[in-house]
Amino acid sequence: MGKKRAAFLSIFLFLAVNIVSLSNAIEGYYGHEDGRVYTAVAVALVSIILATVAFLIWKKAEYKK
């Protein structure tokens, strides 16, 4: 598997983790479970940082001449 394809697939993986984490944060907020909210938001922040890094790697590999 090439570097470009791995970065492209990891973008979708990290975004899926982000969606699940944010839905858990919303459920925790409505249930007044503060620990669950903080954990889910932390996981979502880490996944969006990793998705951004994967996007930059993909962009570099895509437009390399």
C-alpha positions in Angstrom: 0.0 0.0 0.0 1.4 3.4 -1.0 2.0 6.3 1.3 -0.8 8.3 -0.5 -3.4 5.5 -0.1 -2.5 4.9 3.6 -2.8 8.6 4.3 -6.1 8.8 2.5 -7.6 5.8 4.4 -6.4 7.1 7.7 -8.2 10.4 7.1 -11.5 8.6 7.0 -10.6 6.4 10.0 -9.7 9.5 12.1 -12.9 11.3 11.0 -15.0 8.3 11.9 -13.3 8.2 15.4 -14.0 11.9 15.6 -17.7 11.5 14.9 -18.1 8.7 17.4 -16.3 10.6 20.1 -18.3 13.8 19.6 -21.6 11.8 19.7 -20.4 10.3 23.0 -19.5 13.8 24.3 -23.1 15.0 23.4 -24.6 12.0 25.2 -22.4 12.6 28.2 -23.3 16.3 28.3 -27.1 15.5 28.3 -26.6 12.9 30.9 -24.5 15.2 33.1 -21.5 12.8 33.0 -18.6 15.3 33.1 -15.8 12.6 32.9 -17.3 11.1 29.8 -17.6 14.5 28.1 -13.9 15.4 28.8 -12.6 12.1 27.7 -14.7 12.1 24.5 -13.6 15.7 23.6 -10.0 14.8 24.3 -10.2 11.8 21.9 -12.0 14.0 19.3 -9.2 16.6 19.5 -6.5 14.1 19.1 -8.2 12.4 16.2 -8.7 15.7 14.4 -5.1 16.6 14.8 -4.1 13.2 13.4 -6.5 13.7 10.5 -5.0 17.0 9.7 -1.5 15.5 9.7 -2.7 12.7 7.5 -4.2 15.2 5.1 -1.0 17.1 4.9 0.9 13.9 4.2 -1.7 12.9 1.5 -1.5 16.4 0.0 2.2 16.3 -0.2 2.2 12.8 -1.8 -0.7 13.8 -4.2 0.9 16.9 -5.6 4.5 15.7 -5.6 6.1 16.3 -9.0 
